C-alpha cells in the first residue's frame, strides 16, 4: 500500500472538488456542443444494458406473478370459508322459514282466516318531476289501455314512494311522501306504536304524533298502517333517524331522487284524498 505524506493528502483533498466541478462542466459543454455524440453514447449504453435488464426482469416478473397468485389463492380460500359459513346460515334460516310457514298455514286453517284479495299491479315510467299544486310530485306516462285510479299506492323496488292524486288519459301524477302536503299513517315495527309521517319538502319526512311514552328508536323500521283505509298495513317506508336538533325523521327506503319506473298497486282502498284530487260534481243548471 502506497503511503502518502500528509501535505500531499491535503493537496489532493483540496483539488478533488474543483476537479469534479470541472468534469461536470466539461460534460455539460460536450453535451451542448455535440448532442449527436451524447445521444449515440446514451443509446450505446442503453443497447448494452437492455439485455441485462431483460434477463433480470424475467425472474422478477415470475416472482411477482407467484406472489400475486399466492395472494389470490389466499383470498379465494378466505372467500370460500365465508361462503361456506353463509351457506350454513342460509340452510338454518331456510329450515326455520319452512317451519314457520307450516305453523302459519296450520294457524290460518284453525282460525279460519279469510285470505286477502289479490292486488292488481301496473308499471309506469316516470317522465318528469311534475310541479303544479305540489312541490314534490312526479308525472307518469301511461300506456294505452292502462287504467289507474286516484288513491292507488306507488312503490319503487325498495319501498313506498307516494300515492296517485291525479289521473289523465295518458298520464298520472304521484304525490311523493316527502311533499309537505303528504300525511301517512305509519307503524313503528319495534313498539307497534302508531304515528304520522309528515312530508317537509326535504329529503326526509318527519315522524309526528306517536303515543306518549313510546319514543321512536334510532334505526327502528317504519311501515305503513291500515288506519283510515289509506294504505295497507306493512308496506316498507324507512328507518327512524334522530337529527342533532332532536327531530325524529325517517330515512326512506325508496330512492326518490332516482325514480325511473314506479309500480302502481290497487289494494282496493279508497281512503282520504287531498281535496284537489277528488272529483267534484258538476253544478246543476238553475231552473
C-alpha positions as CSV (number, residue, x, y, z in Angstrom):
1,X,0.0,0.0,0.0
2,X,1.4,3.4,-1.0
3,X,1.6,5.8,1.9
4,X,1.1,9.5,1.0
5,X,2.5,12.3,3.0
6,X,0.1,14.5,4.9
7,X,0.8,17.6,2.7
8,X,0.1,15.5,-0.4
9,X,-3.2,14.2,1.0
10,X,-4.3,17.7,1.9
11,X,-3.5,18.9,-1.5
12,X,-5.4,16.1,-3.2
13,X,-8.4,16.7,-0.9
14,X,-8.4,20.4,-1.9
15,X,-8.2,19.6,-5.6
16,X,-10.9,16.9,-5.6
17,X,-13.9,19.3,-5.5
18,X,-12.6,21.7,-8.2
19,X,-11.7,18.7,-10.4
20,X,-15.2,17.2,-10.1
21,X,-16.8,20.6,-10.8
22,X,-14.6,20.9,-13.9
23,X,-15.6,17.5,-15.1
24,X,-19.3,18.3,-14.6
25,X,-18.9,21.5,-16.6
26,X,-16.9,19.7,-19.2
27,X,-19.7,17.0,-19.6
28,X,-22.3,19.8,-19.9
29,X,-20.3,21.6,-22.6
30,X,-19.7,18.4,-24.5
31,X,-23.5,17.7,-24.4
32,X,-24.3,21.2,-25.6
33,X,-21.6,21.2,-28.2
34,X,-22.2,17.8,-29.8
35,X,-25.7,16.5,-29.0
36,X,-25.4,13.8,-31.6
37,X,-22.3,12.4,-29.8
38,X,-24.1,12.4,-26.5
39,X,-27.2,10.7,-28.0
40,X,-25.1,8.0,-29.6
41,X,-23.2,7.3,-26.3
42,X,-26.5,7.2,-24.4
43,X,-28.1,4.8,-26.9
44,X,-25.0,2.6,-26.9
45,X,-25.2,2.4,-23.1
46,X,-28.9,1.6,-23.4
47,X,-28.2,-1.1,-26.0
48,X,-25.6,-2.6,-23.7
49,X,-27.9,-2.6,-20.6
50,X,-31.1,-3.7,-22.3
51,X,-30.3,-7.4,-22.5
52,X,-29.2,-7.3,-18.8
53,X,-32.5,-5.6,-17.9
54,X,-34.4,-8.2,-19.8
55,X,-32.6,-11.1,-18.1
56,X,-33.1,-9.6,-14.7
57,X,-36.8,-8.7,-15.4
58,X,-37.8,-12.3,-16.2
59,X,-37.2,-13.8,-12.8
60,X,-38.5,-10.6,-11.1
61,X,-41.7,-10.9,-13.1
62,X,-42.0,-14.6,-12.3
63,X,-41.6,-13.8,-8.6
64,X,-44.2,-11.0,-8.8
65,X,-46.7,-13.3,-10.6
66,X,-46.1,-16.0,-8.0
67,X,-46.7,-13.6,-5.1
68,X,-49.9,-12.4,-6.8
69,X,-51.1,-16.0,-7.3
70,X,-50.4,-16.7,-3.7
71,X,-52.4,-13.7,-2.6
72,X,-55.3,-14.7,-4.9
73,X,-55.3,-18.2,-3.6
74,X,-55.4,-17.0,0.0
75,X,-58.2,-14.6,-0.9
76,X,-60.1,-17.4,-2.6
77,X,-59.6,-19.6,0.4
78,X,-60.9,-16.9,2.8
79,X,-63.9,-16.2,0.4
80,X,-64.6,-19.9,0.3
81,X,-64.7,-20.2,4.1
82,X,-67.0,-17.1,4.3
83,X,-69.4,-18.6,1.6
84,X,-69.5,-21.9,3.5
85,X,-70.5,-20.2,6.7
86,X,-73.1,-18.1,4.9
87,X,-74.4,-21.2,3.2
88,X,-74.8,-22.9,6.6
89,X,-76.6,-19.9,8.0
90,X,-78.9,-19.8,4.9
91,X,-79.7,-23.5,5.4
92,X,-80.6,-22.8,9.0
93,X,-82.8,-19.9,8.0
94,X,-84.4,-22.0,5.3
95,X,-85.3,-24.7,7.9
96,X,-86.7,-22.0,10.2
97,X,-88.7,-20.4,7.4
98,X,-90.2,-23.7,6.3
99,X,-91.2,-24.5,9.9
100,X,-92.8,-21.1,10.4
101,X,-94.6,-21.4,7.1
102,X,-96.1,-24.7,8.1
103,X,-97.0,-23.3,11.5
104,X,-98.6,-20.2,9.9
105,X,-100.6,-22.4,7.5
106,X,-101.8,-24.5,10.4
107,X,-102.9,-21.5,12.5
108,X,-104.7,-20.0,9.5
109,X,-106.7,-23.1,9.0
110,X,-107.5,-23.3,12.7
111,X,-108.6,-19.7,12.8
112,X,-110.5,-19.8,9.5
113,X,-108.5,-16.8,8.3
114,X,-110.0,-15.2,5.2
115,X,-107.2,-14.7,2.6
116,X,-106.6,-11.2,1.4
117,X,-107.8,-10.3,-2.1
118,X,-105.1,-10.3,-4.7
119,X,-103.8,-6.9,-5.7
120,X,-103.5,-5.6,-9.2
121,X,-100.2,-4.2,-10.4
122,X,-99.4,-1.7,-13.1
123,X,-96.0,-0.4,-14.1
124,X,-95.5,3.2,-15.3
125,X,-92.4,5.2,-16.3
126,X,-91.5,8.5,-14.6
127,X,-91.2,11.1,-17.4
128,X,-91.0,14.4,-15.4
129,X,-90.8,15.9,-11.9
130,X,-94.2,17.4,-12.0
131,X,-94.8,20.6,-10.2
132,X,-98.3,22.1,-10.2
133,X,-100.1,22.1,-6.9
134,X,-97.4,20.0,-5.2
135,X,-93.7,20.7,-4.8
136,X,-92.7,17.0,-4.6
137,X,-94.6,15.0,-7.3
138,X,-93.7,13.1,-10.4
139,X,-95.6,12.6,-13.7
140,X,-96.1,9.1,-15.0
141,X,-96.6,8.2,-18.7
142,X,-99.4,5.6,-19.1
143,X,-99.6,3.1,-21.9
144,X,-102.9,3.0,-23.9
145,X,-105.5,0.8,-22.1
146,X,-103.8,1.1,-18.7
147,X,-106.3,2.1,-16.0
148,X,-105.1,3.9,-12.8
149,X,-107.3,5.3,-10.1
150,X,-106.8,8.1,-7.7
151,X,-105.6,6.8,-4.3
152,X,-103.6,3.9,-5.6
153,X,-100.2,3.3,-4.0
154,X,-96.9,3.9,-5.8
155,X,-93.7,1.9,-4.8
156,X,-90.3,1.6,-6.3
157,X,-88.2,-1.6,-6.0
158,X,-87.3,-0.7,-2.4
159,X,-90.3,0.8,-0.7
160,X,-93.1,3.3,-0.6
161,X,-92.8,6.3,-2.9
162,X,-96.2,8.0,-2.8
163,X,-99.8,7.9,-3.9
164,X,-101.7,8.7,-7.1
165,X,-103.5,12.0,-6.8
166,X,-104.4,12.9,-10.4
167,X,-105.2,10.7,-13.4
168,X,-105.5,11.6,-17.1
169,X,-106.0,9.6,-20.3
170,X,-102.2,9.2,-20.9
171,X,-100.6,10.4,-17.7
172,X,-100.9,10.4,-13.9
173,X,-99.4,12.4,-11.1
174,X,-98.0,10.8,-7.9
175,X,-97.7,12.8,-4.7
176,X,-94.4,11.8,-3.1
177,X,-94.2,11.1,0.6
178,X,-91.7,14.0,1.0
179,X,-94.2,16.6,-0.1
180,X,-95.4,18.9,2.7
181,X,-99.0,18.0,1.9
182,X,-98.3,14.3,2.5
183,X,-99.6,12.7,5.7
184,X,-99.3,9.0,6.0
185,X,-100.3,6.8,9.0
186,X,-97.4,4.5,9.9
187,X,-96.4,1.9,12.5
188,X,-93.1,1.6,14.3
189,X,-92.3,-2.1,14.0
190,X,-90.4,-2.5,17.2
191,X,-93.0,-1.0,19.6
192,X,-96.1,-1.3,17.3
193,X,-96.9,2.3,18.1
194,X,-98.8,4.4,15.6
195,X,-97.5,7.7,14.2
196,X,-98.0,10.1,11.3
197,X,-95.3,10.6,8.6
198,X,-95.4,14.2,7.5
199,X,-93.6,15.5,4.4
200,X,-91.4,18.6,4.7
201,X,-90.4,19.2,1.0
202,X,-87.0,18.0,2.1
203,X,-85.2,14.7,1.6
204,X,-86.6,13.0,4.8
205,X,-90.1,13.3,6.2
206,X,-90.8,13.7,9.9
207,X,-92.5,11.4,12.5
208,X,-95.2,13.1,14.5
209,X,-98.0,12.3,17.0
210,X,-96.6,9.0,18.4
211,X,-98.1,7.9,21.7
212,X,-96.7,9.4,24.9
213,X,-94.0,7.2,26.5
214,X,-93.2,5.4,23.2
215,X,-90.2,7.2,21.8
216,X,-89.1,6.0,18.4
217,X,-85.8,4.3,18.5
218,X,-82.8,5.1,16.2
219,X,-82.8,2.7,13.3
220,X,-86.3,1.3,14.0
221,X,-88.2,0.2,10.9
222,X,-91.2,2.2,9.9
223,X,-94.1,0.6,7.8
224,X,-97.5,1.8,6.7
225,X,-100.5,1.4,8.9
226,X,-104.0,0.5,7.8
227,X,-105.6,3.4,9.7
228,X,-108.3,5.3,7.7
229,X,-108.0,2.8,4.9
230,X,-105.5,4.9,3.1
231,X,-102.6,2.4,2.9
232,X,-102.5,-1.3,3.5
233,X,-100.5,-2.4,6.6
234,X,-96.9,-3.4,6.4
235,X,-95.6,-1.6,3.3
236,X,-91.9,-0.7,3.9
237,X,-91.3,3.0,4.4
238,X,-87.9,3.5,6.0
239,X,-85.9,3.7,9.3
240,X,-86.0,6.2,12.2
241,X,-83.2,8.8,12.4
242,X,-82.9,11.4,15.1
243,X,-81.3,14.7,14.0
244,X,-78.9,16.7,16.1
245,X,-81.8,19.1,16.8
246,X,-83.9,16.3,18.3
247,X,-86.3,15.8,15.4
248,X,-87.4,12.3,14.5
249,X,-87.0,11.8,10.8
250,X,-87.4,8.8,8.5
251,X,-84.7,7.8,6.1
252,X,-86.7,6.4,3.2
253,X,-86.1,3.0,1.6
254,X,-87.3,4.4,-1.7
255,X,-84.8,6.4,-3.8
256,X,-87.0,9.3,-4.7
257,X,-84.1,11.1,-6.4
258,X,-83.6,8.2,-8.9
259,X,-87.2,7.3,-9.8
260,X,-87.4,5.8,-13.3
261,X,-90.2,3.3,-13.0
262,X,-92.9,3.0,-10.4
263,X,-95.2,0.1,-9.6
264,X,-98.8,1.2,-9.0
265,X,-100.7,-1.2,-6.7
266,X,-104.5,-1.3,-6.3
267,X,-105.3,-2.6,-2.9
268,X,-108.9,-1.8,-3.2
269,X,-108.7,1.1,-0.7
270,X,-110.3,4.5,-1.1
271,X,-109.3,6.4,2.0
272,X,-108.7,10.1,2.5
273,X,-107.5,12.0,-0.6
274,X,-106.5,15.7,-0.9
275,X,-109.3,18.0,-1.8
276,X,-107.6,18.9,-5.1
277,X,-107.6,15.2,-6.2
278,X,-111.3,14.5,-5.5
279,X,-113.6,14.8,-8.5
280,X,-116.2,17.5,-7.8
281,X,-119.8,17.1,-9.1
282,X,-120.9,19.3,-11.9
283,X,-123.1,22.2,-10.9
284,X,-126.7,21.8,-11.7
285,X,-128.2,24.4,-14.0
286,X,-130.7,26.8,-12.4
287,X,-134.3,26.5,-13.4
